[in-house]
Amino acid sequence: MTKLNDLTAKFRHVRLLLAREKGHPEGDREEGYDVLAPLNRDGRIDPDEWKQHRAACRVRRFRTGEEDLIGRLRRKPGGQWYFDYADGDRDDEIGFHLGDERFVTGEYVSIARNGTMHTYQVARVERP
């Protein structure tokens, strides 16, 4: 099991919060993700560092009225990033071009959940 003090200097805790969308005109600070992943200087996921430390790359999805889901940040052949919560792919959530996105406070990323795309704002990026 990887301990926080064993992580490389590239690792960051990223907080994503639901941005404005239908049904949430102000967004929702109670729905989002906490992601632990290595980022390069531009704030993008570092695939080489991820490959060396896959087990440490975690995600927690939180939503009001639901239990948190804990999973891993994974990458499909071809480079598509996704959040994997259990065996199989029924509950996977696909990141829309996550490899190209910058995880910098104020930026936006999109994640597909149950076939529907949702946009999240990067609320915080910090050392774990």
Buried (B, 14 or more C-beta within 10 A) or exposed (E): EBEEEEBEEBBBBBBBBBBEBEEEEEBBEEBBBBBBBBBBEEBBBBBEBBEEBEEBBBBBBBBEEEEEBEBBBBBEEEEBBBBBBEEEEEBBBBBBEBEEBBBEEEBEBBBBBEEEEBBBBBBEBEEE
